Amino acid sequence: MRAIEIAKTIQVPEDVEMILEGRRVTVKGTKGTLTRDFSLSPVSIELHGNVVHIWAEWPRKKESALVGTIYSHIQNMISGVRKGYMYKLKIVFSHFPISVKVKDKTVLIENFTGERNPRKARIVGNVPFKA
């Protein structure tokens, strides 16, 4: 039996500005701006002052799961523009010992699966990077 409505609400903090254009959500804070487009999901999103309301009427299992997913995405966007986030990468090898070097905005991966030529990856943006 399906529920009549599945709904979740998010209280937007005072130091965060949220803009909703259709189903495109933009969150601005002290650490930057994040934008996400939820237009392909069959879920309704409304912004009333500093409260975001996410719901689906007569949802099937996928639609009720999407309400929780979009809720989590928006919560993570808010915490991202307030606290920031960091990517961590752990490099593990099993047979061929690889070496990773950072030069300016380029990451060099040498001896990857025994290859002779190094692989190069370019760092995009102004991300602080530690080797």
Residue frames as qw, qx, qy, qz and C-alpha x, y, z in Angstrom:
[[0.000, 0.889, 0.459, 0.000, 0.00, 0.00, 0.00],
 [0.434, 0.405, -0.008, 0.804, 1.38, 3.39, -1.00],
 [0.229, -0.502, -0.414, 0.724, 1.60, 6.36, 1.32],
 [0.245, 0.891, 0.382, -0.031, -0.34, 9.50, 0.47],
 [0.264, 0.911, -0.192, 0.251, 2.70, 11.72, 0.78],
 [0.805, -0.236, -0.134, 0.528, 6.38, 11.46, 1.78],
 [0.128, 0.923, -0.005, 0.364, 7.86, 14.77, 2.91],
 [0.698, -0.297, -0.214, 0.615, 11.01, 16.14, 4.54],
 [0.048, 0.980, 0.071, 0.177, 11.94, 19.68, 5.54],
 [0.693, 0.039, -0.176, 0.698, 15.32, 21.38, 5.95],
 [0.210, -0.945, -0.148, 0.201, 15.94, 24.46, 8.07],
 [0.622, 0.550, -0.059, 0.554, 18.47, 26.64, 6.21],
 [0.541, -0.466, -0.271, 0.646, 20.95, 28.34, 8.59],
 [0.041, 0.938, 0.164, -0.302, 21.18, 32.13, 8.77],
 [0.214, -0.690, 0.460, 0.516, 24.68, 32.32, 7.25],
 [0.339, 0.051, 0.828, 0.444, 23.62, 30.36, 4.15],
 [0.446, 0.431, -0.029, -0.784, 21.68, 31.76, 1.19],
 [0.422, 0.144, 0.879, 0.170, 19.60, 29.33, -0.85],
 [0.399, 0.392, -0.221, -0.799, 18.11, 30.03, -4.30],
 [0.496, 0.199, 0.845, -0.002, 15.57, 27.70, -5.91],
 [0.375, 0.429, -0.317, -0.758, 14.81, 28.08, -9.63],
 [0.798, 0.118, -0.449, -0.385, 12.42, 25.31, -10.60],
 [0.945, -0.323, -0.025, 0.034, 14.25, 22.23, -9.32],
 [0.636, 0.438, -0.278, 0.571, 17.71, 23.78, -9.58],
 [0.593, -0.781, -0.157, 0.120, 19.14, 24.44, -6.10],
 [0.474, 0.572, -0.279, 0.609, 21.95, 26.95, -5.50],
 [0.661, -0.694, -0.224, 0.181, 23.51, 27.23, -2.04],
 [0.369, 0.690, -0.240, 0.575, 25.84, 30.13, -1.17],
 [0.707, -0.676, -0.155, 0.141, 27.93, 30.34, 1.99],
 [0.260, -0.891, 0.322, 0.188, 31.25, 31.50, 3.38],
 [0.570, -0.328, 0.674, 0.338, 33.24, 28.70, 1.70],
 [0.042, -0.136, 0.698, 0.702, 31.72, 29.10, -1.79],
 [0.638, 0.251, 0.038, -0.727, 28.74, 28.29, -3.98],
 [0.237, -0.025, 0.959, 0.151, 27.27, 24.92, -4.95],
 [0.590, 0.256, -0.114, -0.757, 24.62, 24.29, -7.61],
 [0.226, 0.004, 0.972, 0.058, 22.71, 21.07, -8.25],
 [0.503, 0.096, -0.326, -0.795, 19.95, 20.33, -10.76],
 [0.317, 0.066, 0.905, -0.276, 17.22, 17.93, -9.61],
 [0.514, 0.307, -0.120, -0.792, 14.96, 18.48, -12.63],
 [0.490, 0.156, -0.790, -0.333, 15.02, 14.83, -13.72],
 [0.098, -0.106, -0.914, 0.378, 13.61, 13.56, -10.42],
 [0.320, -0.522, -0.587, -0.530, 9.81, 13.29, -9.93],
 [0.437, -0.497, -0.555, 0.503, 9.97, 15.07, -6.56],
 [0.016, 0.886, 0.228, 0.405, 8.65, 18.53, -5.67],
 [0.540, -0.185, -0.298, 0.765, 10.88, 21.10, -3.97],
 [0.053, -0.882, -0.268, -0.384, 9.73, 24.42, -2.50],
 [0.444, 0.023, -0.365, 0.818, 11.52, 27.18, -0.59],
 [0.282, -0.839, -0.359, -0.296, 9.56, 29.25, 1.95],
 [0.325, -0.910, 0.225, -0.128, 11.80, 31.80, 3.65],
 [0.054, 0.625, -0.774, 0.087, 14.57, 29.69, 5.15],
 [0.661, -0.052, 0.707, -0.245, 12.72, 26.34, 5.07],
 [0.330, 0.301, -0.729, -0.519, 13.08, 23.88, 2.18],
 [0.736, 0.065, 0.501, -0.449, 10.19, 21.44, 1.73],
 [0.224, 0.313, -0.834, -0.396, 10.79, 18.26, -0.32],
 [0.611, 0.100, 0.639, -0.457, 7.90, 15.90, -1.03],
 [0.203, 0.070, -0.815, -0.538, 6.31, 13.39, -3.37],
 [0.655, 0.038, 0.277, -0.702, 2.59, 12.61, -3.61],
 [0.949, 0.129, 0.158, -0.239, 1.50, 8.97, -3.94],
 [0.113, 0.718, -0.670, -0.149, 5.13, 7.87, -4.22],
 [0.956, 0.104, -0.275, -0.009, 6.31, 4.51, -5.40],
 [0.834, -0.429, -0.003, 0.347, 9.37, 2.99, -3.75],
 [0.614, 0.238, 0.114, 0.744, 11.85, 4.84, -6.02],
 [0.007, -0.742, -0.154, -0.652, 10.15, 8.21, -5.56],
 [0.622, -0.772, -0.064, -0.114, 10.05, 7.92, -1.77],
 [0.817, -0.222, 0.057, 0.530, 13.74, 6.98, -1.81],
 [0.424, 0.497, 0.156, 0.741, 14.47, 10.04, -3.98],
 [0.306, -0.881, -0.128, -0.337, 12.91, 12.31, -1.34],
 [0.749, -0.618, 0.096, 0.217, 15.50, 11.12, 1.17],
 [0.741, 0.122, 0.209, 0.627, 18.29, 11.27, -1.40],
 [0.203, 0.718, 0.164, 0.646, 17.55, 14.88, -2.39],
 [0.524, -0.839, -0.057, -0.134, 17.19, 15.77, 1.30],
 [0.808, -0.393, 0.146, 0.413, 20.68, 14.36, 1.96],
 [0.582, 0.390, 0.216, 0.680, 22.19, 16.11, -1.08],
 [0.046, -0.847, -0.115, -0.517, 20.88, 19.50, 0.04],
 [0.681, -0.730, 0.035, 0.055, 22.06, 18.89, 3.63],
 [0.800, -0.130, 0.194, 0.553, 25.53, 18.03, 2.28],
 [0.366, 0.635, 0.193, 0.652, 25.53, 21.14, 0.09],
 [0.329, -0.895, -0.050, -0.297, 24.75, 23.29, 3.14],
 [0.758, -0.583, 0.166, 0.241, 27.51, 21.71, 5.22],
 [0.744, 0.228, 0.226, 0.586, 29.90, 22.02, 2.23],
 [0.213, 0.734, 0.098, 0.637, 29.45, 25.79, 1.91],
 [0.490, -0.839, 0.048, -0.234, 29.68, 26.26, 5.69],
 [0.733, -0.562, 0.361, 0.130, 32.51, 23.92, 6.73],
 [0.291, 0.668, -0.623, -0.284, 34.13, 22.99, 3.43],
 [0.978, -0.009, 0.187, -0.089, 35.20, 19.52, 2.38],
 [0.068, -0.690, 0.688, 0.212, 38.38, 17.65, 1.56],
 [0.924, 0.260, -0.230, -0.163, 39.10, 14.76, -0.79],
 [0.440, -0.600, 0.668, 0.019, 41.48, 12.14, 0.55],
 [0.832, 0.410, -0.330, -0.176, 43.17, 9.62, -1.69],
 [0.642, -0.497, 0.584, 0.029, 45.00, 6.53, -0.50],
 [0.588, 0.574, -0.514, -0.247, 47.36, 4.97, -3.02],
 [0.751, -0.285, 0.585, -0.111, 47.74, 1.20, -2.72],
 [0.551, 0.506, -0.590, -0.303, 49.64, -1.24, -4.95],
 [0.934, -0.213, 0.233, -0.170, 49.91, -5.01, -4.87],
 [0.917, 0.083, 0.204, 0.332, 52.60, -6.21, -7.28],
 [0.524, 0.493, 0.054, 0.693, 54.22, -3.30, -9.15],
 [0.358, -0.585, -0.325, 0.651, 55.52, -0.65, -6.72],
 [0.271, 0.771, 0.322, 0.478, 54.24, 2.70, -8.03],
 [0.355, -0.306, -0.242, 0.850, 55.40, 6.16, -7.11],
 [0.084, 0.857, 0.463, 0.208, 53.30, 9.32, -7.08],
 [0.411, -0.185, -0.073, 0.890, 54.85, 12.79, -7.33],
 [0.122, 0.897, 0.412, -0.105, 53.29, 16.24, -7.33],
 [0.422, -0.070, 0.192, 0.883, 54.85, 18.97, -9.49],
 [0.153, 0.020, -0.093, -0.984, 53.03, 22.32, -9.50],
 [0.660, 0.145, 0.217, -0.705, 49.53, 21.46, -10.79],
 [0.731, 0.291, -0.549, -0.282, 50.43, 18.02, -12.17],
 [0.742, -0.374, 0.522, -0.194, 50.37, 14.62, -10.48],
 [0.465, 0.495, -0.704, -0.209, 52.81, 12.09, -11.97],
 [0.879, -0.202, 0.363, -0.235, 52.04, 8.39, -11.48],
 [0.296, 0.619, -0.709, -0.164, 55.09, 6.31, -12.37],
 [0.108, 0.194, -0.975, 0.014, 55.31, 2.54, -12.95],
 [0.659, 0.077, 0.327, -0.673, 51.52, 2.05, -12.92],
 [0.931, 0.148, 0.297, -0.153, 51.02, -1.68, -13.67],
 [0.727, -0.181, 0.454, 0.482, 54.60, -1.76, -14.96],
 [0.497, 0.826, 0.225, 0.141, 54.14, 0.93, -17.62],
 [0.660, 0.064, 0.018, 0.749, 57.28, 2.65, -18.89],
 [0.087, 0.447, 0.114, 0.883, 55.83, 6.14, -19.40],
 [0.030, -0.236, -0.643, 0.728, 54.40, 8.08, -16.43],
 [0.035, -0.697, -0.657, -0.284, 50.72, 8.96, -16.34],
 [0.135, 0.057, -0.177, 0.973, 49.89, 12.62, -15.78],
 [0.147, -0.730, -0.666, -0.047, 46.86, 14.11, -14.06],
 [0.140, 0.405, -0.032, 0.903, 46.25, 17.85, -13.92],
 [0.169, -0.480, -0.662, 0.550, 44.90, 19.43, -10.72],
 [0.003, 0.585, 0.426, 0.690, 42.01, 21.78, -11.53],
 [0.410, -0.836, -0.269, -0.244, 41.04, 24.69, -9.29],
 [0.072, 0.678, -0.486, 0.548, 42.75, 26.14, -6.24],
 [0.895, -0.377, -0.192, -0.139, 42.76, 22.99, -4.14],
 [0.225, -0.741, 0.615, -0.151, 45.43, 22.71, -1.44],
 [0.945, 0.169, -0.270, -0.077, 47.26, 19.49, -2.21],
 [0.404, -0.685, 0.602, -0.074, 49.67, 17.58, 0.03],
 [0.701, 0.366, -0.600, -0.124, 51.83, 14.75, -1.26]]
